[in-house]
């Protein structure tokens, strides 16, 4: 453990300072210790446990670091201070001991690898760090095991059912057998957690490498269909001759290929690697980025297939599944309390996810078709393009890049068009809405938007470049 790094920490320095001022002991606890032991560095969030007046301590700490103070659960003495450092948010939680002392507190926590603590004063005042470890969490870290602290751990907080999988995802540890059996036994308790907390854990799981494996783990533990009951019929939904997988396996495979494309974007899209990274690193809301949201959409993109499945002779059809899926996924997003931006991306990509695949059947894709695609989707079109490729790769066993080469070429062309043509058109249109209404003698409404799109498309295609040319174009559509 790197003691020098710990004593350089701005957060720990201020925690030590306030503990000295108030004459109290403050303990760094939980995942921060686990991560420190695994990587020899501090992660971004901190948990402190203490006795005494937690509220005053947290407020005093907030004043020192110029952070924001929040009361999370005053009855249990749980408060949070949030600060911004290098454009990222850091949460520092202060909690009252769950028992008479730090030892009792630790045995009431979730998993043994999180049930360790360090006295902040010892860290700054003694040469050696003593890790308080009443449940042998150090041994489980050595074994790479996630072990529940007690049989009542999930009764005390049902979100821990998901947290076990999330910790496994970020540490690559294995949930030991007894704990796994307990999760299956207690899985029904998950509905007692708030949807906001469930959402946060789910997206942290999706953020981890090889998220598709952890989604399979959630399914095997009986947790996934508690969050997403819509998936219950998926394993029994055959997709016909164009697919080798049932609906559930295809959904998981689509996550797998989505991750592969994101991780190997330089191979798939060598001309646009850096701009794609910037795009998918965009944070839409707290802890929800385009790169974990696209995995969520990848799993749900065909959610409308159960309701729309029909037969044309021996052929299986899913006519309109994109539109039906859009409504289903809107319901799911609302249940998970996702914000407006994330909900919009989910709906937009689900509704349009067949669009590129359908266009790929054409002998030639016009500039106008590309323009309309991005007119309708804007930057969400980038997410849709990546999903289209992952969807194609995930349809057949053994599908390789050679089989999807035509689709990949089309997607590369769409990306070139977006970054080199679409984005270069000035945001200010040649004609604004008021000018169009006066010119065409119409009132405000959808027709104005349609005519604005026509002038934008013509400008992108190089057909017009001046205000007068735009007016002539619109007059030619309405010669009277």
Secondary structure, DSSP 8 states (H G I E B T S, - for coil): --HHHHHH-HHHHHHHHHHHHHT--EEEETHHHHHHHHHSS--S-EEEEESS-HHHHHHHHHHHHT-EEEEEEGGGTEEEEEEEETTEEEEEEEEE-SSSSHHHHHHTSSBGGG--EEEHHHHHH-SS---B-TT-HHHHHHHTEE-BSSTTHHHH-TTHHHHHHHHHHHH--EE-HHHHHHHHHHGGGGGGS-HHHHHHHHHHHHHSTTHHHHHHHHHHTT-HHHH-GGGGGGGG----TT-SS-HHHHHHHHHHHHHHHHHTHHHH-TTSHHHHHHHHT-EEETTEEHHHHHHHHHHHTTTTHHHH-EEETTEEE-TTHHHHHHHHHHHHHHHTT--HHHHHHHHHHHHHTTHHHHHTTSS---HHHHHHHHHHHTTHHHHHHHHHHHHHHTSSTT--TTTTHHHHHHHHHHHHHHHHTGGGS-SS-SS-HHHHHHHHT--SSHHHHHHHHHHHHHHHTTS--SHHHHHHHHHHHS--
